[in-house]
Amino acid sequence: MLFLIYFEVSVPANTPAELKEQLRQGEHARAFEFIEAGAIRRIWRPVGTADTCCLWEANSLEELHTQVRSLPLYPYMKLSVTPLVEHPVTAAWSKEHGPMPAF
């Protein structure tokens, strides 16, 4: 299953800089693991924000929940999760032209 996830992260302003840096490094390391495993398919930063938007693949809602909760910044996150299904145009394109181009 594919999910579009929007992450808003708000680490309290009074958090020590050293802890913020540890969280940032841990977040990057964990994201790299998910990218290597194929869970994070694409990741973006919306212009003008410190937020994150990504295309995530998981076998179930439970798996997605477990994966997202393992992110070091999870306690500071507000999430918006949208499950995605294939659009009929994708099937029509594939029938006429083969697989859609990768992005």
C-alpha positions in Angstrom: 0.0 0.0 0.0 1.2 3.5 -0.8 0.7 6.5 1.6 1.2 10.2 1.2 2.5 11.4 4.5 2.9 15.1 5.5 5.1 15.5 8.6 5.1 18.8 10.7 7.9 18.7 13.3 7.9 21.0 16.3 10.8 20.5 18.6 10.3 22.8 21.7 12.4 25.9 21.5 14.1 25.2 24.8 15.4 21.8 23.7 19.2 21.8 24.1 21.1 22.3 20.8 23.0 19.0 21.4 19.8 17.0 21.7 18.3 18.7 18.6 21.5 17.7 16.6 21.2 14.1 18.0 17.6 13.9 16.9 18.4 15.3 13.5 21.2 12.8 12.9 19.1 9.9 14.2 16.2 10.9 12.0 18.5 11.0 8.9 20.0 7.6 9.7 16.5 6.1 10.2 15.2 7.6 7.0 18.2 6.2 5.1 17.3 2.7 6.5 13.7 3.1 5.3 14.9 4.3 1.8 17.2 1.3 1.5 14.4 -1.0 2.5 12.1 0.6 -0.1 9.6 2.0 2.5 10.3 5.6 1.7 9.8 5.8 -2.0 10.2 9.6 -2.4 10.8 12.4 0.0 10.3 16.2 -0.4 10.5 19.4 1.6 7.7 21.8 0.7 9.1 25.2 -0.3 9.4 27.7 2.6 8.8 25.1 5.4 10.8 22.8 7.5 8.1 20.1 7.0 8.5 16.9 5.1 6.2 15.2 2.6 6.9 11.6 1.4 5.6 8.7 -0.5 5.7 5.7 1.8 5.1 2.1 1.1 4.0 -0.4 3.8 2.2 -3.8 3.7 -0.4 -2.7 6.2 -1.6 0.2 8.4 -0.1 -1.6 11.3 3.3 -1.8 9.6 3.2 1.9 8.7 2.3 2.8 12.3 5.2 0.8 13.6 7.7 2.3 11.1 6.6 5.9 11.7 6.7 5.5 15.5 10.3 4.4 15.2 11.4 7.8 13.9 13.4 9.6 16.5 11.4 12.8 16.0 8.1 11.0 16.2 7.2 12.5 19.7 7.4 16.0 18.1 5.5 15.2 14.9 2.0 16.0 13.7 1.2 13.7 10.8 -1.3 13.7 8.0 -1.6 10.2 6.3 -3.5 9.6 3.1 -3.7 6.1 1.7 -3.4 6.1 -2.1 -4.9 3.9 -4.7 -4.1 3.6 -8.4 -5.9 6.2 -10.6 -7.8 4.7 -13.6 -5.6 6.7 -16.0 -2.6 4.6 -14.8 -4.3 1.4 -15.9 -5.4 2.9 -19.2 -1.9 4.2 -19.9 -0.3 0.9 -19.1 -2.7 -0.9 -21.3 -1.9 1.3 -24.3 1.7 2.2 -23.7 3.2 -0.1 -21.1 4.4 1.0 -17.6 4.2 4.6 -16.8 7.6 6.5 -16.7 9.3 6.6 -13.4 9.5 9.9 -11.7 
